[in-house]
Amino acid sequence: MQFLHQVWKRLFRLIKYFFIYLVFSVIFIGIFAYIYRINDIPSPCFVSLIIFLGVEDFKSLPSSATRIYVAQIVLQNICFLAWISSFLSKFLKPLNPFFFPQYVVCHNNQIKFKYWIMLPAHLFLYNIYIRVYFSAGPLYNGGENKLTAEWELNDVSRQNIDLARGVHSLILSEEDTQILLTEIQKAQNCKEAKLVIMIHGSNSDGLTFWGRHSYNVKSHLKVGYEYVPIRQPECIRIVKSISENLQIREKRYSIRYQNFDKIYSPRNIKSYFGKGSLKYKPHDELNNKNVFSYHQIAYGQYGHGIRSSFLFFFNLLVALFLDKNAHNDFKKEQ
């Protein structure tokens, strides 16, 4: 899940700087142990260690090396200040909030891109600009300060956003979709043909974030598919539209963040499938965990059970961090 990815990045920074400090400490203690050794100080490694840890009084150590003791303390304090400054600057640096799903979808003659601006509650990105283009070959500079592209979106109303956070979609018009699909058809023999989405925006402190994702049109453009919503009531409404007898309660504030990169194939299955039709998936996507059946849309990826319960409570905790009072925050910012 994308939220765990952000948590891991924070944790990795902490672990990385811990090991840097550990390695530095061993080297620093070893250097001064060698200095004590050549100055005939008994137990040089032990003396260097206890001075580094600050657990020994100078009075119990040989007075002939007092200047070396002082030099060790001064140097280790300077190095520690440099380390802690570097650690804090990296650890407190905001993480890139942009996430993109594995697929871009096309349904009802409209191509749809999805993106997630993952920010804590009450925080937004401002002056967001989205660029979408299609390239049939390698993305080289064209020599005129821009990347060459067979097609590029030019729709200010869709590309410019004043402020946003959370999960959003960029839906191309039917006209743009038709033109783009025509260009993609022309490049059907090009293995490197890609659809690219680029987004940048700034937070309230003036820091600018940039995100980019490219989709290989042969394997990651899914025609005839739609994105699965992350909110449970929207999922239920999708399933009830093809199965009116489905009895399941909508939970107004229930969010399924794990649905972010999931897709499904919309179709009226009730007319030609019998019992168990909700579990139908296109045959060539049976082993694709990112393609959901209507049953998974209604009851979650794992249906009922321990994994489903764990995800429910995990999503509740994540929602407290990401989506607490999100609607009120958005209205206030506007």
MARPANU-90892 format. One record per residue (C-alpha): residue number from 0; x, y, z. Coordinates in nm, 3 decimals, always signed. Layout:
REM MARPANU-90892
+------+---------+---------+---------+
! resi !    east !   north !      up !
+------+---------+---------+---------+
!  NUM !       X !       Y !       Z !
...
+------+---------+---------+---------+
END
This chain:
REM MARPANU-90892
+------+---------+---------+---------+
! resi !    east !   north !      up !
+------+---------+---------+---------+
!    0 !  +0.000 !  +0.000 !  +0.000 !
!    1 !  +0.124 !  +0.348 !  -0.086 !
!    2 !  +0.089 !  +0.475 !  +0.273 !
!    3 !  +0.323 !  +0.201 !  +0.396 !
!    4 !  +0.567 !  +0.307 !  +0.125 !
!    5 !  +0.581 !  +0.654 !  +0.281 !
!    6 !  +0.624 !  +0.507 !  +0.629 !
!    7 !  +0.907 !  +0.286 !  +0.503 !
!    8 !  +1.084 !  +0.583 !  +0.343 !
!    9 !  +1.078 !  +0.763 !  +0.678 !
!   10 !  +1.197 !  +0.453 !  +0.861 !
!   11 !  +1.470 !  +0.390 !  +0.604 !
!   12 !  +1.606 !  +0.742 !  +0.658 !
!   13 !  +1.621 !  +0.674 !  +1.032 !
!   14 !  +1.792 !  +0.335 !  +0.990 !
!   15 !  +2.039 !  +0.472 !  +0.734 !
!   16 !  +2.154 !  +0.756 !  +0.959 !
!   17 !  +2.170 !  +0.523 !  +1.260 !
!   18 !  +2.416 !  +0.297 !  +1.074 !
!   19 !  +2.613 !  +0.599 !  +0.953 !
!   20 !  +2.649 !  +0.710 !  +1.316 !
!   21 !  +2.740 !  +0.356 !  +1.425 !
!   22 !  +3.011 !  +0.319 !  +1.161 !
!   23 !  +3.148 !  +0.666 !  +1.237 !
!   24 !  +3.159 !  +0.587 !  +1.610 !
!   25 !  +3.359 !  +0.268 !  +1.557 !
!   26 !  +3.608 !  +0.446 !  +1.329 !
!   27 !  +3.637 !  +0.746 !  +1.565 !
!   28 !  +3.695 !  +0.524 !  +1.871 !
!   29 !  +3.951 !  +0.319 !  +1.676 !
!   30 !  +4.148 !  +0.628 !  +1.567 !
!   31 !  +4.181 !  +0.761 !  +1.920 !
!   32 !  +4.256 !  +0.412 !  +2.056 !
!   33 !  +4.554 !  +0.406 !  +1.818 !
!   34 !  +4.662 !  +0.754 !  +1.938 !
!   35 !  +4.643 !  +0.638 !  +2.301 !
!   36 !  +4.838 !  +0.326 !  +2.215 !
!   37 !  +5.130 !  +0.515 !  +2.059 !
!   38 !  +5.132 !  +0.740 !  +2.370 !
!   39 !  +5.165 !  +0.432 !  +2.596 !
!   40 !  +4.822 !  +0.473 !  +2.762 !
!   41 !  +4.708 !  +0.143 !  +2.922 !
!   42 !  +4.394 !  -0.024 !  +2.769 !
!   43 !  +4.374 !  +0.227 !  +2.481 !
!   44 !  +4.049 !  +0.084 !  +2.329 !
!   45 !  +3.871 !  +0.092 !  +2.664 !
!   46 !  +3.990 !  +0.449 !  +2.738 !
!   47 !  +3.878 !  +0.571 !  +2.395 !
!   48 !  +3.536 !  +0.404 !  +2.441 !
!   49 !  +3.460 !  +0.541 !  +2.788 !
!   50 !  +3.561 !  +0.893 !  +2.687 !
!   51 !  +3.344 !  +0.868 !  +2.376 !
!   52 !  +3.048 !  +0.756 !  +2.589 !
!   53 !  +3.122 !  +1.022 !  +2.853 !
!   54 !  +3.112 !  +0.777 !  +3.147 !
!   55 !  +3.457 !  +0.835 !  +3.296 !
!   56 !  +3.618 !  +1.116 !  +3.495 !
!   57 !  +3.958 !  +1.243 !  +3.379 !
!   58 !  +4.093 !  +1.207 !  +3.735 !
!   59 !  +4.096 !  +0.827 !  +3.704 !
!   60 !  +4.290 !  +0.841 !  +3.374 !
!   61 !  +4.663 !  +0.901 !  +3.320 !
!   62 !  +4.726 !  +1.278 !  +3.337 !
!   63 !  +4.994 !  +1.259 !  +3.066 !
!   64 !  +4.727 !  +1.241 !  +2.794 !
!   65 !  +4.484 !  +1.511 !  +2.921 !
!   66 !  +4.521 !  +1.714 !  +2.603 !
!   67 !  +4.430 !  +1.410 !  +2.392 !
!   68 !  +4.120 !  +1.348 !  +2.608 !
!   69 !  +4.005 !  +1.705 !  +2.554 !
!   70 !  +4.078 !  +1.688 !  +2.181 !
!   71 !  +3.869 !  +1.369 !  +2.153 !
!   72 !  +3.571 !  +1.526 !  +2.330 !
!   73 !  +3.588 !  +1.845 !  +2.122 !
!   74 !  +3.619 !  +1.658 !  +1.791 !
!   75 !  +3.341 !  +1.412 !  +1.868 !
!   76 !  +3.106 !  +1.696 !  +1.966 !
!   77 !  +3.180 !  +1.879 !  +1.640 !
!   78 !  +3.123 !  +1.561 !  +1.438 !
!   79 !  +2.804 !  +1.483 !  +1.630 !
!   80 !  +2.664 !  +1.831 !  +1.563 !
!   81 !  +2.741 !  +1.787 !  +1.192 !
!   82 !  +2.572 !  +1.446 !  +1.191 !
!   83 !  +2.261 !  +1.557 !  +1.378 !
!   84 !  +2.223 !  +1.861 !  +1.152 !
!   85 !  +2.243 !  +1.645 !  +0.841 !
!   86 !  +2.005 !  +1.388 !  +0.990 !
!   87 !  +1.740 !  +1.642 !  +1.088 !
!   88 !  +1.756 !  +1.819 !  +0.752 !
!   89 !  +1.695 !  +1.488 !  +0.573 !
!   90 !  +1.451 !  +1.333 !  +0.821 !
!   91 !  +1.228 !  +1.642 !  +0.846 !
!   92 !  +1.234 !  +1.702 !  +0.469 !
!   93 !  +0.880 !  +1.640 !  +0.332 !
!   94 !  +0.835 !  +1.327 !  +0.125 !
!   95 !  +0.720 !  +1.349 !  -0.236 !
!   96 !  +0.340 !  +1.311 !  -0.206 !
!   97 !  +0.264 !  +1.197 !  -0.563 !
!   98 !  +0.156 !  +0.839 !  -0.634 !
!   99 !  +0.023 !  +0.685 !  -0.955 !
!  100 !  -0.156 !  +0.351 !  -1.019 !
!  101 !  -0.019 !  +0.075 !  -1.237 !
!  102 !  -0.269 !  +0.127 !  -1.519 !
!  103 !  -0.435 !  +0.407 !  -1.716 !
!  104 !  -0.789 !  +0.318 !  -1.823 !
!  105 !  -1.024 !  +0.399 !  -2.110 !
!  106 !  -1.403 !  +0.360 !  -2.081 !
!  107 !  -1.696 !  +0.522 !  -2.263 !
!  108 !  -1.454 !  +0.680 !  -2.511 !
!  109 !  -1.267 !  +0.865 !  -2.235 !
!  110 !  -0.915 !  +0.798 !  -2.112 !
!  111 !  -0.874 !  +0.847 !  -1.741 !
!  112 !  -0.558 !  +0.902 !  -1.535 !
!  113 !  -0.554 !  +0.866 !  -1.158 !
!  114 !  -0.315 !  +1.020 !  -0.907 !
!  115 !  -0.284 !  +1.052 !  -0.530 !
!  116 !  -0.151 !  +1.359 !  -0.351 !
!  117 !  -0.076 !  +1.193 !  -0.019 !
!  118 !  -0.060 !  +1.466 !  +0.244 !
!  119 !  -0.160 !  +1.464 !  +0.612 !
!  120 !  -0.495 !  +1.611 !  +0.712 !
!  121 !  -0.523 !  +1.991 !  +0.682 !
!  122 !  -0.238 !  +2.017 !  +0.427 !
!  123 !  -0.276 !  +2.091 !  +0.054 !
!  124 !  -0.074 !  +2.146 !  -0.262 !
!  125 !  -0.137 !  +2.473 !  -0.446 !
!  126 !  -0.106 !  +2.595 !  -0.806 !
!  127 !  -0.097 !  +2.242 !  -0.943 !
!  128 !  -0.016 !  +2.191 !  -1.311 !
!  129 !  -0.067 !  +1.860 !  -1.494 !
!  130 !  +0.098 !  +1.772 !  -1.824 !
!  131 !  -0.006 !  +1.466 !  -2.028 !
!  132 !  +0.154 !  +1.361 !  -2.354 !
!  133 !  +0.210 !  +1.058 !  -2.578 !
!  134 !  +0.545 !  +0.961 !  -2.730 !
!  135 !  +0.592 !  +0.680 !  -2.980 !
!  136 !  +0.965 !  +0.645 !  -2.913 !
!  137 !  +1.240 !  +0.728 !  -2.664 !
!  138 !  +1.184 !  +1.058 !  -2.486 !
!  139 !  +1.470 !  +1.271 !  -2.618 !
!  140 !  +1.492 !  +1.648 !  -2.612 !
!  141 !  +1.372 !  +1.799 !  -2.938 !
!  142 !  +1.624 !  +2.083 !  -2.937 !
!  143 !  +1.360 !  +2.350 !  -2.874 !
!  144 !  +1.335 !  +2.331 !  -2.496 !
!  145 !  +1.066 !  +2.063 !  -2.498 !
!  146 !  +1.021 !  +1.690 !  -2.536 !
!  147 !  +0.897 !  +1.576 !  -2.872 !
!  148 !  +0.553 !  +1.415 !  -2.856 !
!  149 !  +0.297 !  +1.283 !  -3.106 !
!  150 !  +0.015 !  +1.423 !  -2.890 !
!  151 !  -0.007 !  +1.651 !  -2.586 !
!  152 !  -0.303 !  +1.763 !  -2.378 !
!  153 !  -0.393 !  +2.129 !  -2.418 !
!  154 !  -0.691 !  +2.190 !  -2.191 !
!  155 !  -0.636 !  +2.455 !  -1.924 !
!  156 !  -0.956 !  +2.365 !  -1.737 !
!  157 !  -0.825 !  +2.013 !  -1.675 !
!  158 !  -0.455 !  +2.089 !  -1.634 !
!  159 !  -0.460 !  +2.372 !  -1.379 !
!  160 !  -0.586 !  +2.320 !  -1.022 !
!  161 !  -0.583 !  +2.582 !  -0.747 !
!  162 !  -0.545 !  +2.336 !  -0.459 !
!  163 !  -0.588 !  +1.964 !  -0.402 !
!  164 !  -0.504 !  +1.669 !  -0.183 !
!  165 !  -0.608 !  +1.303 !  -0.178 !
!  166 !  -0.708 !  +1.082 !  -0.472 !
!  167 !  -0.809 !  +1.252 !  -0.799 !
!  168 !  -0.871 !  +1.167 !  -1.164 !
!  169 !  -0.786 !  +1.347 !  -1.485 !
!  170 !  -1.044 !  +1.254 !  -1.750 !
!  171 !  -0.974 !  +1.343 !  -2.112 !
!  172 !  -1.259 !  +1.467 !  -2.329 !
!  173 !  -1.403 !  +1.231 !  -2.591 !
!  174 !  -1.244 !  +1.442 !  -2.864 !
!  175 !  -0.898 !  +1.430 !  -2.708 !
!  176 !  -0.939 !  +1.059 !  -2.636 !
!  177 !  -1.026 !  +0.985 !  -2.997 !
!  178 !  -0.725 !  +1.179 !  -3.127 !
!  179 !  -0.495 !  +1.013 !  -2.875 !
!  180 !  -0.621 !  +0.661 !  -2.953 !
!  181 !  -0.563 !  +0.731 !  -3.323 !
!  182 !  -0.200 !  +0.827 !  -3.250 !
!  183 !  -0.158 !  +0.518 !  -3.033 !
!  184 !  -0.295 !  +0.302 !  -3.314 !
!  185 !  -0.039 !  +0.449 !  -3.554 !
!  186 !  +0.239 !  +0.354 !  -3.309 !
!  187 !  +0.116 !  -0.001 !  -3.245 !
!  188 !  +0.447 !  -0.146 !  -3.367 !
!  189 !  +0.657 !  +0.078 !  -3.143 !
!  190 !  +0.762 !  -0.111 !  -2.832 !
!  191 !  +0.857 !  +0.208 !  -2.645 !
!  192 !  +0.531 !  +0.397 !  -2.706 !
!  193 !  +0.435 !  +0.561 !  -2.376 !
!  194 !  +0.169 !  +0.778 !  -2.220 !
!  195 !  +0.324 !  +1.015 !  -1.967 !
!  196 !  +0.165 !  +1.218 !  -1.690 !
!  197 !  +0.367 !  +1.486 !  -1.506 !
!  198 !  +0.240 !  +1.688 !  -1.208 !
!  199 !  +0.394 !  +1.964 !  -1.000 !
!  200 !  +0.263 !  +2.184 !  -0.720 !
!  201 !  +0.376 !  +2.373 !  -0.409 !
!  202 !  +0.286 !  +2.347 !  -0.042 !
!  203 !  +0.211 !  +2.634 !  +0.195 !
!  204 !  +0.584 !  +2.671 !  +0.275 !
!  205 !  +0.671 !  +2.729 !  -0.090 !
!  206 !  +0.833 !  +2.389 !  -0.144 !
!  207 !  +0.769 !  +2.250 !  -0.492 !
!  208 !  +0.701 !  +1.881 !  -0.552 !
!  209 !  +0.716 !  +1.702 !  -0.885 !
!  210 !  +0.582 !  +1.364 !  -0.990 !
!  211 !  +0.601 !  +1.170 !  -1.317 !
!  212 !  +0.475 !  +0.833 !  -1.436 !
!  213 !  +0.492 !  +0.671 !  -1.781 !
!  214 !  +0.261 !  +0.397 !  -1.905 !
!  215 !  +0.361 !  +0.156 !  -2.179 !
!  216 !  +0.051 !  +0.162 !  -2.400 !
!  217 !  +0.084 !  -0.206 !  -2.495 !
!  218 !  +0.071 !  -0.339 !  -2.140 !
!  219 !  -0.060 !  -0.060 !  -1.916 !
!  220 !  -0.337 !  +0.108 !  -2.115 !
!  221 !  -0.655 !  -0.086 !  -2.032 !
!  222 !  -0.936 !  -0.017 !  -2.279 !
!  223 !  -1.281 !  -0.110 !  -2.146 !
!  224 !  -1.180 !  -0.079 !  -1.781 !
!  225 !  -1.252 !  +0.163 !  -1.496 !
!  226 !  -1.080 !  +0.249 !  -1.168 !
!  227 !  -1.224 !  +0.103 !  -0.849 !
!  228 !  -1.328 !  +0.382 !  -0.606 !
!  229 !  -1.154 !  +0.401 !  -0.269 !
!  230 !  -1.473 !  +0.495 !  -0.079 !
!  231 !  -1.696 !  +0.206 !  +0.022 !
!  232 !  -2.032 !  +0.375 !  -0.057 !
!  233 !  -1.919 !  +0.438 !  -0.416 !
!  234 !  -1.814 !  +0.073 !  -0.448 !
!  235 !  -2.156 !  -0.042 !  -0.326 !
!  236 !  -2.339 !  +0.182 !  -0.572 !
!  237 !  -2.136 !  +0.037 !  -0.861 !
!  238 !  -2.233 !  -0.319 !  -0.769 !
!  239 !  -2.598 !  -0.234 !  -0.699 !
!  240 !  -2.622 !  -0.088 !  -1.049 !
!  241 !  -2.585 !  -0.440 !  -1.190 !
!  242 !  -2.724 !  -0.643 !  -0.899 !
!  243 !  -3.030 !  -0.476 !  -0.749 !
!  244 !  -3.087 !  -0.756 !  -0.498 !
!  245 !  -2.750 !  -0.707 !  -0.328 !
!  246 !  -2.810 !  -0.641 !  +0.040 !
!  247 !  -2.513 !  -0.460 !  +0.188 !
!  248 !  -2.501 !  -0.152 !  +0.405 !
!  249 !  -2.314 !  +0.156 !  +0.290 !
!  250 !  -2.062 !  +0.283 !  +0.544 !
!  251 !  -2.041 !  +0.656 !  +0.487 !
!  252 !  -1.689 !  +0.713 !  +0.620 !
!  253 !  -1.531 !  +0.382 !  +0.520 !
!  254 !  -1.227 !  +0.422 !  +0.293 !
!  255 !  -1.036 !  +0.141 !  +0.120 !
!  256 !  -0.698 !  +0.288 !  +0.036 !
!  257 !  -0.586 !  -0.048 !  -0.108 !
!  258 !  -0.828 !  +0.012 !  -0.399 !
!  259 !  -0.621 !  +0.302 !  -0.531 !
!  260 !  -0.445 !  +0.104 !  -0.806 !
!  261 !  -0.727 !  -0.145 !  -0.871 !
!  262 !  -0.937 !  -0.158 !  -1.189 !
!  263 !  -1.245 !  -0.350 !  -1.305 !
!  264 !  -1.431 !  -0.425 !  -1.628 !
!  265 !  -1.778 !  -0.257 !  -1.621 !
!  266 !  -2.049 !  -0.474 !  -1.777 !
!  267 !  -2.408 !  -0.582 !  -1.723 !
!  268 !  -2.337 !  -0.932 !  -1.602 !
!  269 !  -2.679 !  -1.007 !  -1.453 !
!  270 !  -2.833 !  -1.064 !  -1.797 !
!  271 !  -2.614 !  -1.358 !  -1.894 !
!  272 !  -2.452 !  -1.493 !  -1.579 !
!  273 !  -2.617 !  -1.698 !  -1.311 !
!  274 !  -2.518 !  -1.769 !  -0.952 !
!  275 !  -2.170 !  -1.649 !  -0.866 !
!  276 !  -2.168 !  -1.394 !  -1.146 !
!  277 !  -2.033 !  -1.126 !  -0.909 !
!  278 !  -1.705 !  -1.316 !  -0.898 !
!  279 !  -1.661 !  -1.299 !  -1.276 !
!  280 !  -1.334 !  -1.156 !  -1.411 !
!  281 !  -1.214 !  -1.139 !  -1.772 !
!  282 !  -1.042 !  -1.469 !  -1.849 !
!  283 !  -0.707 !  -1.310 !  -1.942 !
!  284 !  -0.703 !  -1.120 !  -1.611 !
!  285 !  -0.780 !  -1.407 !  -1.371 !
!  286 !  -0.432 !  -1.396 !  -1.216 !
!  287 !  -0.407 !  -1.016 !  -1.212 !
!  288 !  -0.449 !  -0.900 !  -0.850 !
!  289 !  -0.506 !  -0.542 !  -0.966 !
!  290 !  -0.820 !  -0.638 !  -1.161 !
!  291 !  -1.125 !  -0.674 !  -0.934 !
!  292 !  -1.444 !  -0.870 !  -0.976 !
!  293 !  -1.772 !  -0.712 !  -0.867 !
!  294 !  -1.758 !  -0.933 !  -0.558 !
!  295 !  -1.423 !  -0.779 !  -0.458 !
!  296 !  -1.558 !  -0.430 !  -0.527 !
!  297 !  -1.852 !  -0.498 !  -0.293 !
!  298 !  -1.681 !  -0.690 !  -0.012 !
!  299 !  -1.317 !  -0.590 !  -0.045 !
!  300 !  -1.016 !  -0.762 !  -0.195 !
!  301 !  -1.023 !  -1.050 !  +0.055 !
!  302 !  -1.397 !  -1.066 !  +0.123 !
!  303 !  -1.456 !  -1.166 !  +0.485 !
!  304 !  -1.188 !  -1.290 !  +0.721 !
!  305 !  -0.882 !  -1.191 !  +0.922 !
!  306 !  -0.705 !  -1.010 !  +0.637 !
!  307 !  -1.018 !  -0.811 !  +0.558 !
!  308 !  -1.063 !  -0.713 !  +0.924 !
!  309 !  -0.699 !  -0.610 !  +0.951 !
!  310 !  -0.731 !  -0.389 !  +0.641 !
!  311 !  -1.047 !  -0.232 !  +0.779 !
!  312 !  -0.880 !  -0.124 !  +1.104 !
!  313 !  -0.561 !  -0.023 !  +0.924 !
!  314 !  -0.761 !  +0.199 !  +0.689 !
!  315 !  -0.936 !  +0.353 !  +0.989 !
!  316 !  -0.601 !  +0.452 !  +1.141 !
!  317 !  -0.470 !  +0.587 !  +0.808 !
!  318 !  -0.791 !  +0.788 !  +0.761 !
!  319 !  -0.733 !  +0.961 !  +1.096 !
!  320 !  -0.396 !  +1.078 !  +0.965 !
!  321 !  -0.489 !  +1.159 !  +0.604 !
!  322 !  -0.860 !  +1.238 !  +0.583 !
!  323 !  -0.977 !  +1.372 !  +0.917 !
!  324 !  -1.221 !  +1.658 !  +0.844 !
!  325 !  -1.093 !  +1.664 !  +0.484 !
!  326 !  -1.418 !  +1.804 !  +0.340 !
!  327 !  -1.428 !  +2.091 !  +0.591 !
!  328 !  -1.060 !  +2.167 !  +0.531 !
!  329 !  -1.117 !  +2.190 !  +0.155 !
!  330 !  -1.412 !  +2.430 !  +0.192 !
!  331 !  -1.209 !  +2.645 !  +0.433 !
!  332 !  -0.911 !  +2.667 !  +0.195 !
!  333 !  -1.136 !  +2.761 !  -0.095 !
+------+---------+---------+---------+
END
